[in-house]
Amino acid sequence: MDDDTRLHNEDQYAGESTERSSKEPAVPIAGPLLLSDLTTSEMTAIAADIELILIPIGAHEQHGPALPVSTDTLTAQILCSLTGALLRPRVAVAPAIPWGVSWHHLGMAGTISLREETLIALVMDIVGSLSSHGFTRVVLINTHGGNNSALAIAAERCHRELGVPLVAPIYGYSLLANAAAEILGPDALGHGGGDEASAVMAIRPELVRPELLADPEIDPEFRQTREILRAAGGSLPVMQHLVSPSGATGDSRFASGEAGTAILGRAAGQLQAVIEHLLTTKLPTPPLRNDGH
């Protein structure tokens, strides 16, 4: 799919703010402002109009037999693109970080994983570069759970060590999952599940193998233990292939492009409301600290 076609598709998935009905999506008048498309002269000319930068962060990891390894990156990009289109020119979208902390998927082919320290350093370098050009509000839109811990540390260090007033990680997958639970039901949630499958079918349907969409077999003891820990605010690190032979954990049998369009629209609407709030949030510039405390 070429970029123009993809942009057209991204526009049609635009979602609503929380002040609108979830059945009344907003429609952007233009596509997102992508930093990667600008020349340095154009960047200089419009920099003063840009108040906040979105950085999509995904992963390159197995997503079961039916979905591409780029699933998380695709969903992070589309969420940022939709929100950026709705809030242009105040919000611009940086190029995606297409790798993440995916050690737990290395037991299956196709996965590329970063160390936590690598992702932290990468985010700090990117945010530091943006800050040097005067951008003081950066939001990290992450759709891979394995990145959450590293991104929390990266955001803290950008604020504390680089003096960037606002660096906020948002777990974009939770927005998708909340919408998918209402549209497809809770069984569709999970890695390679109906929530992610529907989103990819709406964005890049040619990348989905629909004949392989299924309800995966998951070790029942692992499932129970994971749910108990999650209810208590905990987590359960484990190699994915040891508890799910297919690599997936969500039921994808009822995924569809139509459901994906609705899921993305609702998620983008929720994200728009959050970003609109962050655009008006007044935060002090922290004193720079390089002593590690």
N, C-alpha and C positions, 0 to 999 in steps of 0.2 A: 504494500500500500504506500503510495507516495505521500509526501508531507502535506500537500494541499488537500488531498482526500481525507487524510487523518485529521487535519484541522477542522474540516467540515464536520466530521463525525464527532470530534470533541465538542464543538459548539452545540450540537443537538442534544448533548447529554447534560446541559447546564442545569444546575439545581436551584432550589429555593433557599432563601434565608429562613431563619426560624420564625420570622414575623409573618411569613406567608404560609399558606397551606402547603403540605407536602405534595399535594396533587397539582400545584400551580407553579411549575418551575420557571425561573427567570431565564431570559434569553439574552445572551451577551450580544452587543452590536459589533464586536470585533473579536478576533482571536486573542490569546494571551500575548503579553509582551515578553518575548524570549530573549534573554541576554545573548544567547549564542547566535542570534540572527543579526545583531547590531554591529556596525563598524565602530571603531574607537571614536570617530567624530560624532556619530549619532549618539553614542553613549554619553559623551560629554554634553551634548545639546539637551538631552532629556533627563539627565541624572537628577536634577533638582525636582522633577515631577515624581520620581520614584521614592516612596516612603518606606517600603518593606520588600524584602526579597524572600521568595519561597525556594527552598532547596528540596527537590524530591530525592528520597533515599530509599532504595529497594534492596535487592539481593539477586544473586545469580545461583540458583539452587534448584534441585529437583522439586517438582510439584506433582508427583504421581505420573501415571502413564498418559494422562489426557491433556495436561497443561504444559506450556513452555517453561524453561528455567528462568525466563525473564518476567514471570508473572508479577512478582512484587514490584519490580521497577516500572512495569507498564501501569500498574494501578497507582503508584505514587505520582507518575508523570501526569496521568489523566486528572487526578484530583487537583494537582497544582495548576494544570492548564485550564480547567474549568473555573477554578476560583480566580486565577489570574485574569481570565477573560472577563469575568464579572466585575472585577475591581481595577481593571486597567484604566489609567496609567499609574495609579498609586501603588500598584503591586506588580512586580516583575518576577519572572521564573528563571532560576539558574539551571544550568545543565544538571541532569540527574547523576547521582552517585549510584552506579549499577551493581556494586558489590556490597556485601555485608558480612556480619558475623554469623557464619553458617556451618560451624564445625559439626553440628548435630546432624547435618545432611551429607557429610562427606562419605558416608557408607554407600551412597548411590551415585551413579555416573552423572556428570554434567555440573556438579556443584563446584563453585569457586568460593573460597572463604577467606575473609580477612581476620587477623587477630584484632582483639578489642583495641589494643594500643595503636594499631594501624588506622582503624576507623576514626579514633579520637584525633590522631594527628592530622588526618586528611580533612576532617571537618574544621579543625582549628586553622589550618592553612587557608582553606577556602573562605571561612568567615573573616579571618585576618586580612585577606586580600580585599574582600568587599568593604571592610571597615576602612581600609586605607584610601578607598575612593569615596568615603563619606557616608556609606550605608550603615545605619546604626540599629536597624530592626531586621532580624533574620529569623525565619521560622523553618524548622527542619520537619518536613512532612515524611514520616517514616511508615512504611507498610510491612515491615518485617520485624516480628517480635524479638528475634535474636539480637537486634540492634539497640533495643531500648536502654539497656544498662550503659553501653558505651556512649550513646548519644546524650544521656543525662549528665555524664561526666564531662563530655565535650562541651555541652552548653554552659555548664558551671565554670569550666576553665576559660572559655571564651569571655565570659562576663568578668571573672575574677582577674585573669592574667592579661587579657587583651583590652579590657575596659569597654567592651561592647555593651551598650545599655540593655538591649533586649535580644536574647538568643533563646528561643523556646522550641523544644522538641514536642511534636504532636504525633501520637500513634494513629495514623490515618486508617490503619486496618480496623480499629475499633469503630470508626464511623461507618465503614463498609459493613461490618458485621452487625451493627445495630439495625441498619436498614435491611440487610438480608434476613435477619431473624423475623422481621415483620412480613417480608414478602415471600420467603421460601420456607420459613420455620427454622427452629434452632438446630435441627440435625444437619442442616446444610453448612453450618459454620465449621471452619477448621482448615487446616493446611490442604490445599488442593481440593477444597470442598465446593459446594454449589455457589457459595458467595463469590469466591475467586473465579471459578469457572464462568459464571454469568458475566462478571466484569470483563474478563478477557474476550468472551464471545461478543460483547458489545463494542470493544475497542478493536480487537484484531481477530475476528472469527476464524480466519484461515489458519491460525496457530493452534486451535483446539481440535483434539481428536474426539469427536462426540461419541463414537462407538465405544470408547474406553471410559466414559463417564460411569461411575459406579459408587456403590456404598462400600467403603473399604473395611477390611477385617482389621480390627485393632485389639491388641492384647487386653482382655477385660480387667485384669488386675491393675494394669497401667492406667486405663481409663478412669477407674474408680479412684485410685490414688491421686491422679492428676486433678480430678474434680474436687477432692477433699482439700488438697493444698491450695488450689485456686480460690476456693471459698474462704480460706483463711489468709488470703493475700500472698500466698507463696507460689513457688514454681517447682518444676521437676525436670532438671536437665537429664536428657537421655538421647542416645543415638536413635534417630527416627526409624531406621530400617529394622531395628531390633523389636519394635513394638507395632510396626505397620509394614507388612511385606511390600505393599504397593507404594509406600511413601506418603500416602494421603491419610487425612484423619477426618475429613468431612464428607457427607453424602452429596455427590454431585449429579445424581441421576436426573434431577428436575431443573438443572441449570438451563438458562436460555438467554439469548441476547436481549429480549424484551425485559426480562427480570434484571439483567445487568444495567440496562439503561435507567431503570427506575432506581436501582441501588445506587448507582453513581450520581444520579441527580439529587437524591436525598442527602448522600454523604457530602457532596460538594456544597449543598445549601447550608448544612451544619458548619462546614469548614469556613464558608464565607462569613457567617455570623461571628465566628471566633476571630477571624482575621480583621473584620471591621472593628471589633473591640480593641484588638491589639494596635490598630492604627491610631487610636485615640488615647491609649494608655500612656501616662506620663511617668517615666522612670528616671531616677538620677543616674548619672554616669558614675560607675564605681571607681574608687582609687585603684591604680594599677598595683598588683602584687606579684612578685616573681620569686617569693621565698618558699613557695609550696604550701603555705598555710591558708 
